[in-house]
């Protein structure tokens, strides 16, 4: 072979090698990037080629695909979109997806591993592929009640069935209409998305499980009291009944909400401190226990733990380790304590369920188009933070708080309600964050709830958890009990 032919052969081989490397890179390393690129119209068309499965509540679609006469073939629509938007999320052109649309997108699109044979069958038979349907745990009556009760407040409501972890309601406001993000006009979708990003109140954020976490305020006294009881403190054990408490190692002091002592007398019991929601004795009990005892109990309730419902839940946080001055504040839900409303609902769910938190869950079942059940969700234990005896004592505390204490606006005639309010500080001049958490009926719990209202409910530092959050919770509890 002449030198010229050898050179040509080498060049050809190098070209084939470069082509092989390039195609391999595209096939194995760039597939996901190319598929996600909004300029890849073939990928976009293909993603809409299959009829995406519906998301159902009580058998009725809250997200569905309908045939349309354009290149995408199917249009995603959301009946009563704003009511369920933080649950369904959205499915868009160029902006991805969120909520159940995202976390179970492979089932909804028919591309999950368990749907492989169905895809092969569609190819062989020439039938159009269809995605699976997802049936949620949401109760439409309870969801509507939570939506109505929250009204124009900025905040969230979460309701859970304590014995199973089934999420009965999940509302976050402000919210949005996912239909506006499902149109078949990429630029329109991008403009709408950017507009929502620019709105005050962050309507795209699901406050129930994500976003800027909240200081729990006095709802955290459930955790502090749990730690105290589990470490051997009795309900009747006392601390000095002070009007001002000097923070250890600091020149600062803290007070109770009313500015005076916690009831009468020179000493105050753990039970009285809880029922009247007093900060000073909780700080005293917290410092007495030590930071590791309190932090361990918070983690036992779920702080710092990963959780999916199946959407990912942002973990709640607590400072660790901490000096005694910070520990005193953390013991009544301040300092760096930060929570989601779902986490606070789990406080009450643990007490209601004899100390066991069932894993919160939004999905009952996933069913193929041929009605084959692909997944059936069963109740699972998430954590056992407290004993049955501790839960029984806390339940009595929470019932007394509603009957005779700081959570009186959650009372329901003829029903024993257990509850705890919270009025959390955010800064010297900033509006409070208002809370209620509890369960009912106290003797046979059917629902545990958390309500959070931001910006003091429009009353700056005059609003309280009992005045604003507790009546919201009452309406939702009544919706469950009247079913």
SULPE-V725802 format. One record per residue. N is the residue number from 0. SS is DSSP state (h for helix, s for strand, l for the rest). D_LAST is the distance of its C-alpha to the last C-alpha in Angstrom with 1 decimal. Layout:
# SULPE-V725802
N;SS;D_LAST
N;SS;D_LAST
This chain:
# SULPE-V725802
0;l;90.4
1;l;91.6
2;h;90.3
3;h;88.8
4;h;86.8
5;h;85.6
6;h;84.4
7;h;82.6
8;h;81.0
9;h;79.8
10;h;78.3
11;h;76.5
12;h;75.2
13;h;74.0
14;h;72.3
15;h;70.5
16;h;69.5
17;h;68.1
18;h;66.2
19;h;64.8
20;h;63.7
21;h;62.1
22;h;60.2
23;h;59.0
24;h;57.8
25;h;55.9
26;h;54.4
27;h;53.4
28;l;53.1
29;l;52.3
30;h;49.8
31;h;46.7
32;h;48.4
33;h;49.6
34;h;46.4
35;h;44.6
36;l;47.4
37;l;46.2
38;l;49.7
39;l;49.3
40;h;48.3
41;h;48.7
42;h;46.1
43;h;43.8
44;h;44.3
45;h;43.8
46;h;40.5
47;h;39.1
48;h;41.0
49;l;38.1
50;s;34.9
51;l;32.5
52;l;29.3
53;l;25.9
54;s;23.2
55;s;19.8
56;s;16.2
57;l;14.0
58;l;17.5
59;s;18.3
60;s;21.3
61;s;21.2
62;s;24.9
63;s;27.3
64;s;31.1
65;s;32.7
66;s;36.4
67;l;38.8
68;l;42.5
69;l;43.8
70;l;45.1
71;l;41.7
72;l;40.5
73;s;36.8
74;s;34.8
75;s;31.7
76;s;29.1
77;l;25.8
78;l;23.4
79;l;21.7
80;h;23.9
81;h;23.6
82;h;19.8
83;h;20.4
84;h;24.1
85;h;24.1
86;h;22.3
87;h;24.4
88;l;27.5
89;l;30.2
90;s;32.9
91;l;36.1
92;l;39.8
93;l;41.9
94;l;39.3
95;l;37.6
96;s;33.8
97;l;31.1
98;h;27.6
99;h;26.4
100;h;29.2
101;h;31.6
102;h;30.4
103;l;29.7
104;h;32.3
105;h;34.5
106;h;31.8
107;h;30.8
108;h;34.5
109;l;35.4
110;l;37.8
111;l;36.3
112;h;38.6
113;h;36.4
114;h;36.8
115;h;40.6
116;h;41.4
117;h;39.2
118;h;41.3
119;h;44.5
120;h;43.4
121;h;42.7
122;h;46.2
123;h;47.8
124;h;46.1
125;l;46.2
126;l;42.5
127;l;40.8
128;l;38.8
129;s;35.0
130;l;32.7
131;l;29.7
132;s;26.1
133;s;23.8
134;s;20.1
135;s;18.2
136;l;15.5
137;l;14.0
138;l;10.4
139;h;11.2
140;h;8.3
141;h;9.2
142;h;12.8
143;h;13.0
144;h;11.8
145;h;14.4
146;h;16.9
147;h;16.7
148;h;16.8
149;h;19.8
150;l;21.5
151;l;25.2
152;l;25.5
153;l;27.1
154;s;25.1
155;s;22.2
156;s;18.6
157;s;17.7
158;s;14.6
159;s;15.1
160;l;13.8
161;l;16.7
162;l;17.4
163;l;17.9
164;l;18.6
165;s;16.3
166;s;16.0
167;s;12.6
168;s;14.2
169;s;17.9
170;s;19.3
171;s;23.0
172;s;25.0
173;l;27.5
174;l;26.8
175;l;28.4
176;l;28.2
177;h;29.1
178;h;30.5
179;h;33.4
180;h;34.4
181;l;34.2
182;l;37.0
183;l;40.2
184;l;42.5
185;h;43.3
186;h;44.9
187;h;42.0
188;h;39.6
189;h;41.8
190;h;42.2
191;h;38.5
192;h;37.9
193;h;40.7
194;h;39.4
195;h;36.0
196;h;37.9
197;h;39.8
198;l;36.9
199;l;36.2
200;l;33.0
201;l;33.3
202;l;30.5
203;l;31.2
204;l;30.3
205;l;26.9
206;l;26.8
207;l;24.0
208;l;26.5
209;l;29.9
210;l;32.4
211;l;34.0
212;l;32.4
213;s;31.5
214;l;33.0
215;l;30.2
216;h;31.7
217;h;30.5
218;h;27.5
219;h;30.3
220;h;31.1
221;h;28.5
222;h;31.0
223;h;34.1
224;h;32.9
225;h;32.0
226;h;35.5
227;h;37.0
228;h;35.4
229;h;36.1
230;l;39.7
231;l;40.3
232;l;39.5
233;l;38.0
234;l;35.4
235;l;38.2
236;l;40.8
237;s;42.1
238;s;43.6
239;s;46.0
240;l;44.2
241;l;45.7
242;l;45.3
243;l;46.7
244;s;46.7
245;s;49.5
246;l;48.3
247;l;50.6
248;l;53.4
249;l;52.6
250;l;53.6
251;l;50.0
252;s;47.8
253;s;44.1
254;l;42.4
255;l;39.1
256;l;36.9
257;l;38.3
258;l;41.9
259;l;42.7
260;l;42.3
261;l;39.0
262;l;39.0
263;l;42.2
264;l;44.8
265;l;46.9
266;s;44.4
267;s;40.6
268;s;38.4
269;h;36.1
270;h;33.1
271;h;34.2
272;h;34.8
273;h;31.3
274;h;29.6
275;l;31.8
276;l;31.8
277;l;35.6
278;h;37.4
279;h;40.8
280;h;40.0
281;h;37.7
282;h;40.7
283;h;43.0
284;h;40.9
285;h;40.7
286;h;44.5
287;h;45.0
288;h;43.1
289;l;44.7
290;h;43.4
291;h;43.1
292;h;40.7
293;h;38.4
294;h;38.7
295;h;38.2
296;h;34.9
297;h;33.7
298;h;34.7
299;h;33.0
300;h;29.7
301;l;30.5
302;l;32.9
303;l;35.5
304;l;33.8
305;l;33.2
306;s;29.7
307;s;28.4
308;l;24.8
309;l;26.7
310;l;27.8
311;s;30.2
312;s;29.1
313;l;31.8
314;l;32.7
315;l;32.4
316;s;35.8
317;l;37.8
318;l;41.5
319;l;43.5
320;l;46.0
321;l;46.1
322;l;48.5
323;h;47.5
324;h;47.1
325;h;44.6
326;h;42.9
327;h;42.5
328;h;40.7
329;h;38.5
330;l;37.4
331;l;35.4
332;l;34.1
333;l;37.1
334;l;40.2
335;l;39.3
336;l;35.8
337;s;33.7
338;s;30.2
339;l;27.4
340;h;23.9
341;h;22.9
342;h;25.5
343;h;24.2
344;h;20.7
345;h;22.6
346;h;24.2
347;h;21.1
348;h;19.8
349;h;23.2
350;h;23.0
351;h;19.5
352;l;20.7
353;l;23.9
354;l;26.1
355;l;25.2
356;s;24.0
357;s;22.6
358;l;23.9
359;l;21.5
360;s;21.0
361;l;19.9
362;s;20.8
363;s;19.5
364;s;22.5
365;s;25.6
366;s;26.9
367;l;30.3
368;l;31.1
369;l;32.2
370;l;28.8
371;l;30.3
372;s;27.9
373;s;29.9
374;s;27.7
375;s;24.7
376;l;23.4
377;l;23.2
378;l;22.1
379;l;25.3
380;s;26.4
381;s;27.5
382;s;29.0
383;l;29.5
384;l;30.6
385;l;30.4
386;l;30.8
387;h;28.2
388;h;30.3
389;h;30.2
390;h;26.4
391;h;26.2
392;h;28.6
393;h;26.9
394;h;23.6
395;h;25.5
396;h;27.0
397;h;23.8
398;h;22.3
399;h;25.6
400;h;25.5
401;h;22.4
402;h;23.6
403;h;27.3
404;l;28.1
405;l;27.8
406;l;24.0
407;h;23.5
408;h;21.5
409;h;18.4
410;l;18.2
411;s;15.0
412;l;16.1
413;l;15.5
414;s;14.2
415;l;16.8
416;s;16.6
417;s;19.3
418;s;20.8
419;s;24.0
420;s;25.3
421;s;28.1
422;s;30.7
423;s;32.9
424;l;36.4
425;l;37.7
426;l;41.3
427;l;43.3
428;l;42.6
429;l;39.4
430;l;36.0
431;l;33.6
432;s;30.7
433;s;27.6
434;s;25.0
435;s;22.0
436;s;20.6
437;s;18.6
438;s;15.7
439;s;13.2
440;l;13.2
441;l;16.9
442;l;17.6
443;l;15.1
444;l;14.0
445;l;10.9
446;s;11.9
447;s;15.4
448;s;16.3
449;s;19.5
450;s;20.5
451;s;24.1
452;s;25.8
453;l;29.4
454;h;32.4
455;h;31.4
456;h;28.9
457;h;32.0
458;l;33.3
459;l;35.6
460;l;36.2
461;l;34.8
462;l;31.1
463;l;29.3
464;h;26.3
465;h;25.1
466;h;25.9
467;h;24.3
468;h;22.2
469;h;20.4
470;h;18.9
471;h;17.6
472;h;15.9
473;h;14.5
474;h;12.7
475;h;11.2
476;h;10.3
477;h;8.6
478;h;6.5
479;h;5.5
480;h;5.6
481;l;3.8
482;l;0.0
